[in-house]
Amino acid sequence: LHLLAFTKRLIALRREHTIFRGQRFFDGVTRATGLPDAWWFRRDGFKLTQRDWQRDDLRSFGLFLNGQAPSYFGVHGEVIRDDSWLLIFNAESEEVTFRLPARRFGVRWELELSTAEPDLEAGAFHVSPRGDLVAASHSVTLLKQVGR
């Protein structure tokens, strides 16, 4: 896949999903869904702590984006919902195995795109809650929640 085609995929994702065009900053506050709008996690699938954030060697982590949190509003004030997502960031020089967060964040996740393997089509593989995902070195992997 050429860089142009991959870039078109990114632009289409942003256009199609309001969560990537935020009208406000995420604040991590738990919403009516029982989950925060954004939640940072470690390789073991558990929440990043203050101590984790202060580590000099923190080079891989994940981010849950809650598309069901009432964070976005239409032109008439109506709440806009979106899909929920996991972003896996790995800035390490080797691949890293991530354990996905617990089932309450999503019952099944499918690949949307990977910077390490830009030719992989959306849906190329699925990962279950608390399942493992191998993230290539220097990559970002985007997973979409399927099913609730």
Protein Blocks (a to p, Z undefined) as FASTA:
>chain_A
ZZklmmmmmmmmmmmpmklmcfbdcehiacfkopafbdcddfkopacdfklmmpmklcbd
cddddfkbcfbccfkopacddddddddddfbfbdcddddddfklogbdcdfbdfklmmbc
ghkaccdehiacdddehiadddddehZZ
